[in-house]
Amino acid sequence: MATTTHTVSNQAPPLLGYDVFGADRVLGEAVERHLPAEVLEEAREGLTALGRSAGSAQAASWGTEANAHPPRLRTHDRYGHRLDEVDFHPAWHRLLGHAVGAGLTGAWDRPGGHVRRAAGFLVWTQAEAGHGCPLSMTHAAVPALRAEPEVAAAWEPLLTSRVYEQGLRPPGRKAGALLGMGMTEKQGGSDVRANTTRAEPLSEDGAYVLTGHKWFCSAPMSDGFLVLAQAPDGLTCFLLPRVLPDGSRNPFAIQRLKDKLGNRSNASAEVEFDGTWARRIGAEGQGVRTIMGMVAATRLDCVTGSAALMRQAVAQAVHHTTHRSAFGGPLVDKPLMRNVLADLAVESEAATVLAMRLAAAYDDGGESEAAFLRIAVPAAKYWVTKRCTPLVGEALECLGGNGYVEESGMPRLLREAPLNSIWEGSGNVQALDVLRVLRREPLALNAFLQEVGRARGADHRLDAAIRDMLTELADLEGIEARARRVVERIALVLQGSLLVRWAPPEVADAFCSSRLGGDGGAAFGTLPHTLDLASVVARARPVEDS
């Protein structure tokens, strides 16, 4: 029966059918800034195609379906034989296949590869964030595997392939493969040196059998995993394939899947090893050092993934308020709403600019840039991922009650927002990692100071913040208890220096006044009213029509 009591009006249309990359001025500028001229046009074409796909109704449908129908564990077949398989909705495979086909697992050996991949990751995961986990781990495994050139030669072409092949088969019989990671255990958590999984060497050089467990093992249907276990000479890194070369299943018992707050489309499992074959990667006793190359790369993806969530949340908020009228005019034109939107947009831009600067440092490959990354990556991971949750919550509020219902997509963003702050080491772990580098690697601090020093003299508030940061760093007494404070300042100074150099004056001014100059409140929407907030909001608008 049709209702005739009223006409539906004043509702914002869904944000669909647009180019996610082309609509993101900040990301487009970063790509142009950091990519070599000879690959820029090709990169733009690929990112534009990916952006149109990410903004399509079909990609939005895939994201909805993959989260509405989470993965399902099958431990046994009908006869009682162990299967240890996870079934995913077809939408998951379509998302993952599109991402692999776009090159989001390959960056290490192509010009500007990390900038191109980071931009693509930031664009595509706005459609659905959960499948970013296997993309990230597969990409990040490459530097760890290179500790064993023979292993890398066999696996790297599969990991960087643009062919996605689902299903468990020997890697040698597949055109592309995915890799996961298993580090934490029940008794240790982030303290991986407390791991108890045992690795016993076999007669074959580099081969071991593992006995033990992993408490968090994401994407358990991957073709292999980098794991840590206690070998005779200490904690060691291993490559554990799901299927052995003869086609038999490697013992890999999936005990259960985690029932998570968000990230519902992705499977995270508790797994047991019992006589499980693995290949040593790197020397015995050097497991943490070997796997840290993978950890650092996934931490950068945490920053990029959070920047993607922020950008999508801001885009939705600006889009909604542009099309929604209240109190006599469009919401976006109301002074207080404009302040909120501008504040969110500044935070989002700072996250994107920082993520892309880190990706460019990976592409550079020089000693100074590598030293810079050792401070900048954990500091950025600490700060950007922490800012994600309050930003998404505030953006949701811009939609009011409409944002609190599942159809808007905002609740899924909010559930996803805390993940990157926890994955690959929570806040305290990142802060302590920064302190460790500050104490042991003076070259890293010099590289960081050189980077922020490029903006010195351009803004008095930034200059004062740099001086305050140096004062904090000069006093090492009780610095562990101050670690979060110190790392927050490092991250803010770095973001401020990048925005002063590269962002429009109105954006840099808003950031420096509120984040560095103290002229801002604890909540979003407390920017100084004298700033050019309309220009900041217009810069963040995802589509031009209103």
PADO-771927 format. One record per residue (C-alpha): residue number from 1; residue in three letters; x, y, z. Coordinates in nm, 3 decimals, decimal comma. Last residue first. Example, Ala and Ser with C-alpha at 12.3 -4.5 7.8 and 13.67 -1.06 7.14 Angstrom:
2
2|Ser|1,367|-0,106|0,714
1|Ala|1,230|-0,450|0,780
//
This chain:
546
546|Ser|2,542|2,113|-0,491
545|Asp|2,756|1,992|-0,779
544|Glu|3,132|1,993|-0,730
543|Val|3,182|1,645|-0,592
542|Pro|3,401|1,526|-0,300
541|Arg|3,409|1,862|-0,114
540|Ala|3,732|1,885|0,088
539|Arg|3,867|2,198|-0,087
538|Ala|3,530|2,368|-0,043
537|Val|3,553|2,307|0,332
536|Val|3,896|2,471|0,358
535|Ser|3,784|2,762|0,140
534|Ala|3,481|2,823|0,362
533|Leu|3,697|2,816|0,675
532|Asp|3,906|3,121|0,586
531|Leu|4,014|3,181|0,946
530|Thr|3,866|3,447|1,177
529|His|3,646|3,194|1,356
528|Pro|3,944|3,032|1,527
527|Leu|3,895|2,655|1,500
526|Thr|3,676|2,487|1,762
525|Gly|3,473|2,254|1,540
524|Phe|3,645|1,934|1,648
523|Ala|3,671|1,889|2,025
522|Ala|3,965|1,960|2,258
521|Gly|3,968|2,328|2,167
520|Gly|4,175|2,541|1,934
519|Asp|4,406|2,841|1,955
518|Gly|4,694|2,650|2,115
517|Gly|4,948|2,752|1,853
516|Leu|5,048|2,404|1,736
515|Arg|4,726|2,215|1,668
514|Ser|4,479|2,505|1,641
513|Ser|4,681|2,793|1,496
512|Cys|4,920|2,572|1,300
511|Phe|4,648|2,359|1,146
510|Ala|4,417|2,646|1,051
509|Asp|4,706|2,847|0,903
508|Ala|4,831|2,549|0,704
507|Val|4,482|2,495|0,561
506|Glu|4,423|2,863|0,476
505|Pro|4,771|2,896|0,327
504|Pro|4,713|2,612|0,076
503|Ala|4,910|2,297|0,166
502|Trp|5,268|2,214|0,061
501|Arg|5,535|2,374|0,277
500|Val|5,327|2,480|0,577
499|Leu|5,136|2,152|0,551
498|Leu|5,453|1,943|0,563
497|Ser|5,598|2,131|0,860
496|Gly|5,271|2,110|1,050
495|Gln|5,245|1,735|0,997
494|Leu|5,602|1,687|1,125
493|Val|5,544|1,914|1,422
492|Leu|5,223|1,729|1,504
491|Ala|5,391|1,388|1,484
490|Ile|5,687|1,486|1,702
489|Arg|5,455|1,655|1,951
488|Glu|5,241|1,342|1,980
487|Val|5,558|1,137|2,022
486|Val|5,673|1,347|2,319
485|Arg|5,336|1,344|2,494
484|Arg|5,299|0,971|2,441
483|Ala|5,648|0,906|2,576
482|Arg|5,615|1,116|2,889
481|Ala|5,620|0,817|3,127
480|Glu|5,910|0,681|2,924
479|Ile|6,088|1,018|2,940
478|Gly|6,143|1,000|3,314
477|Glu|6,462|1,204|3,279
476|Leu|6,548|1,226|2,909
475|Asp|6,527|1,606|2,899
474|Ala|6,671|1,726|2,568
473|Leu|6,383|1,569|2,375
472|Glu|6,123|1,783|2,553
471|Thr|6,325|2,100|2,487
470|Leu|6,358|2,000|2,122
469|Met|5,981|1,963|2,100
468|Asp|5,928|2,307|2,253
467|Arg|6,166|2,462|1,996
466|Ile|5,986|2,284|1,711
465|Ala|5,651|2,406|1,845
464|Ala|5,780|2,764|1,856
463|Asp|5,894|2,744|1,492
462|Leu|5,558|2,597|1,393
461|Arg|5,377|2,882|1,563
460|His|5,605|3,139|1,398
459|Asp|5,525|3,008|1,049
458|Ala|5,761|3,000|0,748
457|Gly|6,085|3,043|0,942
456|Arg|6,150|2,672|0,963
455|Ala|5,976|2,464|0,696
454|Arg|6,280|2,267|0,580
453|Gly|6,370|2,217|0,945
452|Val|6,097|1,954|0,976
451|Glu|6,292|1,724|0,743
450|Gln|6,637|1,806|0,882
449|Leu|6,508|1,740|1,231
448|Phe|6,386|1,396|1,123
447|Ala|6,716|1,311|0,953
446|Asn|6,913|1,423|1,258
445|Leu|6,687|1,217|1,486
444|Ala|6,743|0,911|1,268
443|Leu|7,120|0,968|1,256
442|Pro|7,125|0,979|1,636
441|Glu|7,010|0,617|1,645
440|Arg|7,008|0,451|1,986
439|Arg|6,819|0,677|2,224
438|Leu|6,585|0,839|1,971
437|Val|6,522|0,501|1,807
436|Arg|6,422|0,342|2,138
435|Leu|6,203|0,640|2,223
434|Val|6,017|0,606|1,891
433|Asp|5,964|0,235|1,957
432|Leu|5,829|0,320|2,302
431|Ala|5,566|0,547|2,148
430|Gln|5,467|0,286|1,892
429|Val|5,431|0,013|2,158
428|Asn|5,230|0,246|2,381
427|Gly|4,986|0,323|2,102
426|Ser|4,911|-0,032|1,992
425|Gly|5,145|-0,255|1,795
424|Glu|5,093|-0,386|1,444
423|Trp|4,712|-0,358|1,468
422|Ile|4,575|-0,160|1,764
421|Ser|4,566|0,196|1,626
420|Asn|4,473|0,058|1,285
419|Leu|4,163|-0,105|1,426
418|Pro|4,006|0,190|1,609
417|Ala|3,833|0,330|1,293
416|Glu|3,667|0,014|1,162
415|Arg|3,363|0,036|1,388
414|Leu|3,325|0,405|1,299
413|Leu|3,351|0,340|0,925
412|Arg|3,088|0,066|0,951
411|Pro|2,862|0,302|1,147
410|Met|2,901|0,564|0,871
409|Gly|2,775|0,346|0,586
408|Ser|2,452|0,546|0,565
407|Glu|2,244|0,229|0,545
406|Glu|2,368|0,122|0,888
405|Val|2,185|0,394|1,080
404|Tyr|2,364|0,643|1,303
403|Gly|2,452|0,879|1,019
402|Asn|2,089|0,955|0,942
401|Gly|2,041|1,041|1,310
400|Gly|2,272|1,338|1,265
399|Leu|2,473|1,342|0,942
398|Cys|2,732|1,576|1,096
397|Glu|2,738|1,334|1,391
396|Leu|2,897|1,071|1,168
395|Ala|3,176|1,317|1,088
394|Glu|3,234|1,366|1,462
393|Gly|3,263|0,991|1,519
392|Val|3,491|0,953|1,218
391|Leu|3,722|1,223|1,352
390|Pro|3,720|1,083|1,706
389|Thr|3,820|0,739|1,571
388|Cys|4,087|0,849|1,323
387|Arg|4,293|1,070|1,550
386|Lys|4,451|0,770|1,719
385|Thr|4,553|0,617|1,386
384|Val|4,720|0,943|1,283
383|Trp|4,913|0,979|1,608
382|Tyr|5,076|0,645|1,684
381|Lys|5,126|0,536|1,323
380|Ala|5,275|0,875|1,244
379|Ala|5,523|0,844|1,531
378|Pro|5,595|0,479|1,443
377|Val|5,662|0,574|1,077
376|Ala|5,844|0,904|1,136
375|Ile|6,117|0,779|1,367
374|Arg|6,258|0,490|1,165
373|Leu|6,135|0,658|0,847
372|Phe|6,386|0,943|0,881
371|Ala|6,673|0,693|0,897
370|Ala|6,553|0,529|0,575
369|Glu|6,527|0,875|0,417
368|Ser|6,885|0,958|0,517
367|Glu|7,020|0,626|0,391
366|Gly|6,852|0,654|0,052
365|Gly|6,563|0,435|-0,067
364|Asp|6,378|0,723|-0,230
363|Asp|6,068|0,510|-0,286
362|Tyr|6,030|0,443|0,086
361|Ala|6,061|0,815|0,156
360|Ala|5,785|0,879|-0,096
359|Ala|5,555|0,646|0,098
358|Leu|5,630|0,844|0,415
357|Arg|5,541|1,171|0,241
356|Met|5,218|1,010|0,116
355|Ala|5,109|0,916|0,467
354|Leu|5,194|1,263|0,599
353|Val|4,997|1,448|0,331
352|Thr|4,698|1,218|0,383
351|Ala|4,692|1,257|0,761
350|Ala|4,730|1,636|0,750
349|Glu|4,454|1,658|0,491
348|Ser|4,216|1,456|0,709
347|Glu|4,283|1,671|1,014
346|Val|4,231|1,989|0,813
345|Ala|3,907|1,851|0,666
344|Leu|3,772|1,765|1,011
343|Asp|3,840|2,119|1,133
342|Ala|3,682|2,264|0,820
341|Leu|3,371|2,050|0,865
340|Val|3,328|2,152|1,229
339|Asn|3,381|2,521|1,153
338|Arg|3,139|2,506|0,861
337|Met|2,882|2,350|1,093
336|Leu|2,924|2,646|1,328
335|Pro|2,902|2,908|1,055
334|Lys|2,602|2,754|0,873
333|Asp|2,684|2,732|0,503
332|Val|2,729|2,353|0,497
331|Leu|2,387|2,311|0,653
330|Pro|2,219|2,455|0,347
329|Gly|1,964|2,727|0,431
328|Gly|1,674|2,842|0,648
327|Phe|1,723|2,657|0,975
326|Ala|1,812|2,331|0,802
325|Ser|1,898|2,222|0,450
324|Arg|2,080|1,903|0,352
323|His|2,263|1,871|0,019
322|Thr|2,592|2,037|0,114
321|Thr|2,566|1,895|0,467
320|His|2,552|1,542|0,330
319|His|2,842|1,583|0,087
318|Val|3,064|1,751|0,347
317|Ala|2,997|1,472|0,597
316|Gln|3,039|1,190|0,344
315|Ala|3,366|1,334|0,213
314|Val|3,491|1,382|0,569
313|Ala|3,418|1,018|0,656
312|Gln|3,576|0,893|0,331
311|Arg|3,888|1,101|0,392
310|Met|3,921|0,988|0,751
309|Leu|3,881|0,621|0,659
308|Ala|4,146|0,660|0,388
307|Ala|4,385|0,842|0,622
306|Ser|4,339|0,555|0,867
305|Gly|4,433|0,308|0,594
304|Thr|4,739|0,516|0,501
303|Val|4,862|0,529|0,861
302|Cys|4,793|0,159|0,913
301|Asp|4,957|0,095|0,575
300|Leu|5,271|0,263|0,708
299|Arg|5,255|0,023|1,000
298|Thr|5,230|-0,264|0,752
297|Ala|5,559|-0,155|0,596
296|Ala|5,731|-0,125|0,934
295|Val|5,605|-0,469|1,041
294|Met|5,728|-0,637|0,724
293|Gly|6,077|-0,492|0,763
292|Met|6,055|-0,579|1,133
291|Ile|6,024|-0,950|1,048
290|Thr|6,398|-1,008|1,024
289|Arg|6,493|-0,801|1,329
288|Val|6,230|-0,973|1,539
287|Gly|6,337|-1,319|1,424
286|Gln|6,710|-1,276|1,465
285|Gly|6,768|-1,570|1,702
284|Glu|6,817|-1,812|1,416
283|Ala|6,928|-1,635|1,101
282|Gly|6,700|-1,508|0,829
281|Ile|6,382|-1,675|0,709
280|Arg|6,356|-2,038|0,824
279|Arg|6,119|-2,256|0,621
278|Ala|5,818|-2,411|0,792
277|Trp|5,654|-2,753|0,828
276|Thr|5,383|-2,791|1,092
275|Gly|5,429|-3,079|1,338
274|Asp|5,141|-2,942|1,544
273|Phe|5,063|-2,575|1,482
272|Glu|4,744|-2,424|1,625
271|Val|4,547|-2,124|1,498
270|Glu|4,326|-1,850|1,644
269|Ala|4,173|-1,663|1,355
268|Ser|4,102|-1,323|1,205
267|Ala|3,870|-1,332|0,904
266|Asn|3,802|-1,009|0,717
265|Ser|3,453|-0,885|0,629
264|Arg|3,384|-0,787|0,989
263|Asn|3,668|-0,538|1,024
262|Gly|3,467|-0,404|1,317
261|Leu|3,411|-0,498|1,681
260|Lys|3,547|-0,847|1,624
259|Asp|3,416|-1,199|1,681
258|Lys|3,748|-1,377|1,627
257|Leu|3,742|-1,694|1,420
256|Arg|3,793|-2,030|1,588
255|Gln|4,036|-2,319|1,627
254|Ile|4,192|-2,304|1,282
253|Ala|4,427|-2,604|1,275
252|Phe|4,726|-2,562|1,044
251|Pro|4,900|-2,893|0,971
250|Asn|5,037|-2,838|0,616
249|Arg|4,786|-2,968|0,365
248|Ser|4,917|-3,207|0,100
247|Gly|4,970|-3,088|-0,257
246|Asp|5,323|-3,225|-0,299
245|Pro|5,467|-2,872|-0,269
244|Leu|5,308|-2,822|0,076
243|Val|4,986|-2,626|0,125
242|Arg|4,929|-2,362|0,396
241|Pro|5,290|-2,242|0,367
240|Leu|5,481|-2,132|0,683
239|Leu|5,766|-1,887|0,628
238|Phe|5,968|-1,861|0,947
237|Cys|6,122|-1,588|1,166
236|Thr|6,332|-1,681|1,469
235|Leu|6,326|-1,633|1,845
234|Gly|6,628|-1,800|1,997
233|Asp|6,926|-2,020|1,918
232|Pro|6,745|-2,357|1,939
231|Ala|6,441|-2,211|1,754
230|Gln|6,161|-2,028|1,935
229|Ala|5,889|-1,929|1,688
228|Leu|5,779|-1,624|1,490
227|Val|5,549|-1,641|1,190
226|Leu|5,542|-1,524|0,829
225|Phe|5,240|-1,683|0,671
224|Gly|5,148|-1,867|0,353
223|Asp|4,884|-1,911|0,086
222|Ser|4,632|-1,690|0,264
221|Met|4,309|-1,852|0,382
220|Pro|4,387|-1,747|0,740
219|Ala|4,335|-1,376|0,661
218|Ser|4,449|-1,258|1,004
217|Cys|4,628|-1,476|1,258
216|Phe|4,579|-1,352|1,612
215|Trp|4,640|-1,585|1,908
214|Lys|4,906|-1,795|1,737
213|His|4,982|-2,148|1,850
212|Gly|5,247|-2,408|1,924
211|Thr|5,454|-2,675|1,756
210|Leu|5,664|-2,592|1,452
209|Val|5,866|-2,824|1,229
208|Tyr|6,182|-2,689|1,070
207|Ala|6,351|-2,659|0,730
206|Gly|6,650|-2,430|0,666
205|Asp|6,879|-2,710|0,550
204|Glu|6,692|-3,041|0,530
203|Ser|6,778|-3,256|0,833
202|Leu|6,497|-3,096|1,031
201|Pro|6,524|-2,816|1,287
200|Glu|6,274|-2,793|1,574
199|Ala|6,075|-2,473|1,608
198|Arg|5,880|-2,425|1,932
197|Thr|5,588|-2,184|1,989
196|Thr|5,642|-2,028|2,334
195|Asn|5,639|-1,657|2,255
194|Ala|5,761|-1,431|2,538
193|Arg|5,987|-1,246|2,293
192|Val|5,663|-1,145|2,118
191|Asp|5,574|-0,900|2,396
190|Ser|5,285|-0,751|2,198
189|Gly|5,059|-1,031|2,317
188|Gly|5,261|-1,262|2,538
187|Gln|5,055|-1,537|2,700
186|Lys|4,796|-1,579|2,427
185|Glu|5,036|-1,552|2,134
184|Thr|5,124|-1,272|1,892
183|Met|5,324|-1,302|1,572
182|Gly|5,127|-1,458|1,288
181|Met|5,146|-1,300|0,943
180|Gly|4,969|-1,335|0,611
179|Leu|5,075|-1,390|0,251
178|Leu|4,873|-1,386|-0,069
177|Ala|4,958|-1,569|-0,392
176|Gly|4,939|-1,522|-0,767
175|Ala|4,964|-1,738|-1,078
174|Lys|4,919|-2,056|-0,876
173|Arg|5,069|-2,403|-0,918
172|Gly|5,397|-2,319|-0,746
171|Pro|5,200|-2,186|-0,452
170|Pro|5,065|-2,536|-0,381
169|Arg|4,686|-2,508|-0,376
168|Leu|4,437|-2,352|-0,134
167|Gly|4,162|-2,145|-0,294
166|Gln|4,141|-1,796|-0,439
165|Glu|4,354|-1,690|-0,732
164|Tyr|4,415|-1,317|-0,769
163|Val|4,636|-1,220|-1,061
162|Arg|4,820|-0,888|-1,054
161|Ser|5,136|-1,057|-0,928
160|Thr|5,348|-0,893|-0,658
159|Leu|5,308|-1,182|-0,415
158|Leu|5,357|-1,448|-0,681
157|Pro|5,670|-1,286|-0,826
156|Glu|5,807|-1,252|-0,470
155|Trp|5,761|-1,617|-0,374
154|Ala|6,022|-1,818|-0,563
153|Ala|6,297|-1,557|-0,585
152|Ala|6,227|-1,450|-0,226
151|Val|6,286|-1,803|-0,102
150|Glu|6,622|-1,825|-0,280
149|Pro|6,718|-1,475|-0,166
148|Glu|6,657|-1,553|0,206
147|Ala|6,663|-1,219|0,391
146|Arg|6,461|-1,101|0,092
145|Leu|6,157|-1,266|0,252
144|Ala|6,143|-0,990|0,514
143|Pro|6,152|-0,711|0,253
142|Val|5,869|-0,876|0,051
141|Ala|5,625|-0,948|0,333
140|Ala|5,484|-0,593|0,331
139|His|5,289|-0,627|0,006
138|Thr|5,125|-0,951|0,114
137|Met|5,055|-0,815|0,461
136|Ser|4,889|-0,500|0,329
135|Leu|4,671|-0,669|0,070
134|Pro|4,572|-0,935|0,325
133|Cys|4,452|-0,659|0,565
132|Gly|4,303|-0,422|0,306
131|His|4,016|-0,667|0,268
130|Gly|3,854|-0,511|0,572
129|Ala|3,854|-0,151|0,450
128|Glu|3,572|-0,140|0,195
127|Ala|3,508|0,125|-0,073
126|Gln|3,744|0,370|0,097
125|Thr|3,997|0,089|0,072
124|Trp|4,032|0,165|-0,299
123|Val|4,151|0,525|-0,278
122|Leu|4,399|0,507|0,009
121|Phe|4,539|0,179|-0,124
120|Gly|4,575|0,332|-0,470
119|Ala|4,758|0,634|-0,330
118|Ala|4,981|0,407|-0,122
117|Arg|5,049|0,188|-0,428
116|Arg|5,149|0,479|-0,650
115|Val|5,362|0,637|-0,377
114|His|5,526|0,302|-0,301
113|Gly|5,597|0,217|-0,663
112|Gly|5,746|0,551|-0,764
111|Pro|5,955|0,363|-1,017
110|Arg|5,880|-0,012|-0,996
109|Asp|6,060|-0,273|-0,783
108|Trp|5,906|-0,261|-0,435
107|Ala|5,545|-0,167|-0,497
106|Gly|5,329|-0,475|-0,556
105|Thr|5,030|-0,587|-0,348
104|Leu|4,800|-0,303|-0,455
103|Gly|4,869|-0,364|-0,825
102|Ala|4,521|-0,282|-0,959
101|Gly|4,453|-0,650|-1,029
100|Val|4,526|-0,726|-0,663
99|Ala|4,265|-0,467|-0,562
98|His|4,002|-0,589|-0,807
97|Gly|4,053|-0,948|-0,694
96|Leu|4,024|-0,851|-0,329
95|Leu|3,700|-0,665|-0,379
94|Arg|3,554|-0,938|-0,600
93|His|3,668|-1,208|-0,358
92|Trp|3,501|-1,032|-0,067
91|Ala|3,181|-0,985|-0,270
90|Pro|3,166|-1,362|-0,326
89|His|3,110|-1,408|0,050
88|Phe|3,400|-1,578|0,223
87|Asp|3,436|-1,939|0,335
86|Val|3,715|-2,022|0,578
85|Glu|3,894|-2,355|0,567
84|Asp|4,037|-2,577|0,837
83|Leu|3,929|-2,893|0,657
82|Arg|3,984|-3,164|0,912
81|His|3,819|-3,495|0,822
80|Gly|3,494|-3,577|1,002
79|Tyr|3,312|-3,730|0,708
78|Arg|3,098|-3,423|0,631
77|Asp|3,407|-3,200|0,619
76|His|3,567|-3,047|0,925
75|Thr|3,674|-2,704|1,062
74|Arg|3,454|-2,491|0,839
73|Leu|3,479|-2,126|0,950
72|Arg|3,244|-1,863|0,809
71|Pro|3,346|-1,520|0,680
70|Pro|3,111|-1,225|0,737
69|His|2,789|-1,179|0,537
68|Ala|2,673|-0,821|0,605
67|Asn|3,033|-0,702|0,584
66|Ala|3,109|-0,852|0,243
65|Glu|2,763|-0,751|0,119
64|Thr|2,800|-0,384|0,213
63|Gly|3,147|-0,357|0,062
62|Trp|3,040|-0,532|-0,258
61|Ser|2,741|-0,298|-0,286
60|Ala|2,963|0,008|-0,250
59|Ala|3,190|-0,134|-0,520
58|Gln|2,889|-0,176|-0,749
57|Ala|2,751|0,172|-0,680
56|Ser|3,078|0,316|-0,803
55|Gly|3,313|0,541|-0,609
54|Ala|3,588|0,281|-0,577
53|Ser|3,558|0,192|-0,947
52|Arg|3,590|0,553|-1,051
51|Gly|3,891|0,594|-0,822
50|Leu|4,058|0,282|-0,963
49|Ala|4,025|0,416|-1,317
48|Thr|4,155|0,754|-1,201
47|Leu|4,440|0,589|-1,014
46|Gly|4,550|0,398|-1,323
45|Glu|4,535|0,704|-1,546
44|Arg|4,714|0,919|-1,290
43|Ala|4,991|0,662|-1,256
42|Glu|5,047|0,649|-1,632
41|Glu|5,064|1,028|-1,643
40|Leu|5,307|1,050|-1,352
39|Val|5,550|0,777|-1,459
38|Glu|5,810|0,989|-1,643
37|Ala|5,757|1,290|-1,417
36|Pro|5,878|1,103|-1,110
35|Leu|5,607|1,085|-0,843
34|His|5,613|1,285|-0,518
33|Arg|5,448|1,616|-0,593
32|Glu|5,200|1,495|-0,853
31|Val|5,085|1,214|-0,625
30|Ala|5,061|1,455|-0,331
29|Glu|4,856|1,703|-0,532
28|Gly|4,610|1,431|-0,632
27|Leu|4,582|1,316|-0,272
26|Val|4,496|1,663|-0,146
25|Arg|4,255|1,737|-0,430
24|Asp|4,052|1,423|-0,363
23|Ala|3,767|1,426|-0,618
22|Gly|3,987|1,273|-0,887
21|Phe|4,081|0,983|-0,664
20|Val|3,732|0,892|-0,543
19|Asp|3,588|0,940|-0,893
18|Tyr|3,210|0,969|-0,855
17|Gly|2,907|0,747|-0,911
16|Leu|2,803|0,732|-0,549
15|Leu|2,763|0,967|-0,252
14|Pro|2,402|0,876|-0,179
13|Pro|2,155|1,162|-0,231
12|Ala|2,106|1,399|0,064
11|Gln|1,747|1,410|0,185
10|Asn|1,553|1,738|0,190
9|Ser|1,240|1,573|0,052
8|Val|1,011|1,275|0,099
7|Thr|0,655|1,382|0,025
6|His|0,391|1,328|0,291
5|Thr|0,082|1,138|0,401
4|Thr|0,044|0,953|0,072
3|Thr|0,173|0,610|0,163
2|Ala|0,146|0,339|-0,100
1|Met|0,000|0,000|0,000
//
